[in-house]
Amino acid sequence: MVHVSEIYGELNWMKVDQRANYFKCILMYRCINKLAPEYLVQNIHDRMKSHGYGTRLHDTINIRVGRSRTNWGKRTFQNSGAYLWNQLPAQVKNSPNIHIFKKNAQSPHQTGSNSA
């Protein structure tokens, strides 16, 4: 008997939660680059624009994660997408176009199953 995770590895497939996180990161990329519908773009806030201070992370695009009192609020696209986006390395976030972003973010380690 072969374990299902071995088959996923052989086929280069992502697990369901990794795949969901991957597509959430793609949608975040589209929102940040204004390639998504306006109703999604308007809810994404850059951390640098929120305070304007030049911090150590000013070269990378980090999204402000909203505060939520409930787990339901933490699972919204705005919060979980921002959390996942902030976990990505700078070279993935700064991809020049969507095709390169998809290729770079497809690594299993980039969009792993986090608690988001």
C-alpha positions as CSV (number, residue, x, y, z in Angstrom):
1,M,0.0,0.0,0.0
2,V,1.2,3.5,-0.9
3,H,0.3,6.4,1.3
4,V,-1.6,9.2,-0.5
5,S,1.1,11.8,0.3
6,E,3.6,9.8,-1.7
7,I,1.3,9.8,-4.7
8,Y,0.8,13.6,-4.3
9,G,4.6,14.0,-4.4
10,E,5.0,11.8,-7.5
11,L,2.3,13.7,-9.4
12,N,3.5,17.1,-8.1
13,W,0.0,17.8,-6.7
14,M,-0.7,20.1,-3.8
15,K,-2.9,19.0,-0.9
16,V,-6.3,20.6,-0.8
17,D,-5.4,23.2,1.9
18,Q,-2.2,24.1,0.1
19,R,-4.1,24.5,-3.2
20,A,-6.6,26.8,-1.5
21,N,-3.8,28.9,0.0
22,Y,-2.1,29.0,-3.5
23,F,-5.2,30.4,-5.1
24,K,-5.7,32.8,-2.3
25,C,-2.2,34.1,-2.8
26,I,-2.9,34.5,-6.5
27,L,-6.0,36.6,-5.7
28,M,-4.0,38.7,-3.3
29,Y,-1.4,39.3,-6.1
30,R,-4.2,40.4,-8.3
31,C,-5.7,42.7,-5.7
32,I,-2.3,44.4,-4.9
33,N,-1.6,44.9,-8.6
34,K,-5.2,46.1,-9.3
35,L,-6.0,43.2,-11.5
36,A,-9.0,42.0,-9.4
37,P,-12.5,43.5,-9.1
38,E,-12.7,46.8,-7.2
39,Y,-14.7,45.4,-4.4
40,L,-11.8,43.2,-3.4
41,V,-9.0,45.7,-4.1
42,Q,-10.6,48.4,-1.8
43,N,-10.3,46.1,1.2
44,I,-6.6,45.4,0.9
45,H,-4.4,48.0,2.7
46,D,-0.7,48.3,2.4
47,R,1.1,48.5,5.7
48,M,3.4,51.3,4.5
49,K,0.4,53.4,3.5
50,S,-1.1,53.0,7.0
51,H,1.7,54.7,8.9
52,G,4.2,56.1,6.4
53,Y,7.3,55.2,8.5
54,G,10.3,53.7,6.7
55,T,10.7,50.5,8.5
56,R,13.0,47.5,7.9
57,L,10.4,45.9,5.6
58,H,9.7,49.0,3.5
59,D,11.1,47.3,0.4
60,T,8.6,44.5,0.4
61,I,4.8,44.7,0.1
62,N,3.2,43.8,3.3
63,I,-0.5,43.9,3.9
64,R,-2.2,45.0,7.1
65,V,-3.9,42.1,8.8
66,G,-7.1,43.2,10.4
67,R,-8.0,42.5,14.0
68,S,-10.8,40.0,14.5
69,R,-12.4,38.8,17.7
70,T,-13.7,35.6,16.2
71,N,-12.2,32.7,14.3
72,W,-14.8,33.3,11.6
73,G,-13.4,36.8,11.1
74,K,-9.9,35.4,10.9
75,R,-10.9,33.2,8.0
76,T,-12.2,36.0,5.8
77,F,-10.3,36.6,2.6
78,Q,-9.1,40.0,3.8
79,N,-7.4,38.6,6.9
80,S,-6.3,35.1,5.9
81,G,-5.1,36.4,2.5
82,A,-3.1,39.1,4.1
83,Y,-1.6,36.7,6.6
84,L,-0.6,34.3,3.7
85,W,0.8,37.2,1.6
86,N,3.0,38.4,4.4
87,Q,4.5,34.9,4.8
88,L,5.7,34.9,1.2
89,P,9.3,35.7,0.4
90,A,10.1,39.1,-1.1
91,Q,11.2,37.7,-4.5
92,V,7.8,36.0,-4.9
93,K,5.8,39.1,-3.8
94,N,7.8,41.3,-6.2
95,S,7.2,39.1,-9.3
96,P,6.9,41.3,-12.4
97,N,3.8,39.5,-13.7
98,I,1.1,37.0,-12.8
99,H,2.7,34.1,-14.7
100,I,6.0,34.4,-12.9
101,F,4.2,34.9,-9.6
102,K,2.2,31.6,-10.2
103,K,5.4,29.7,-11.0
104,N,7.3,31.1,-8.0
105,A,4.4,30.6,-5.5
106,Q,3.7,27.1,-6.7
107,S,6.5,25.7,-4.6
108,P,5.0,23.6,-1.8
109,H,6.9,25.5,0.8
110,Q,5.6,28.9,-0.3
111,T,1.9,28.2,0.2
112,G,2.0,25.5,2.8
113,S,-0.9,24.7,5.1
114,N,-0.8,27.5,7.6
115,S,-3.5,28.3,10.1
116,A,-5.0,30.9,7.9
